[in-house]
């Protein structure tokens, strides 16, 4: 169930035989968060996403972690993406495009985004290890695939340098957060106008 609330905020509930997830977002927040998925490293990454996008975010996920983390991570990405899409409405007045090179220690990651209504992910990230603690590194891509598909965004993520898998994952989340913040901010030169010659940013 997807519920639009006040302007630029939304609440999404998603329940399947594998997961039970509740997400709220406020796109015009301050980056406050309340995250609990049962997957410690994933919680840490979602906190980065909220803090650096300035999207207030509450995420409560219960999943079949006795199998693995996959369903919880992917379905949480779906729910967050749906909440962002709902909160954006018709996407009028946003800047729409953004890109950033983000450095953290030895790691450099680039993210670029078009809040286009047309979902697509280009992922050029290789992790030097299969896991970060007990977390499968391949799930980072699964999360962003689910997020992009359900938020209706075109997203490119490229890791240029990095030796530490934790750092690589963290720069991916922080870089995406920063470009998301910039892309969905209000464009003061075209308030209320859909930034497209087509007149729509619907998928």
Secondary structure, DSSP 8 states (H G I E B T S, - for coil): -EEE-STTEEEEEEE-SSEEEEEEEETTS-S-EEEE-S-HHHHHHHHHHHHHHT-EEEEEEEE-TTT-SHHHHHHHHHHHHHHHHHHHTT-BTB--EEEEEEEETTEEEEEEEE--S--EEEEE---SSSEETTEETHHHHHHHHHHHHHHT-EEEEEEEE-S-HHHHHHHHHHHHHHHHHHHHSB-TTSTT-BSSTTS----
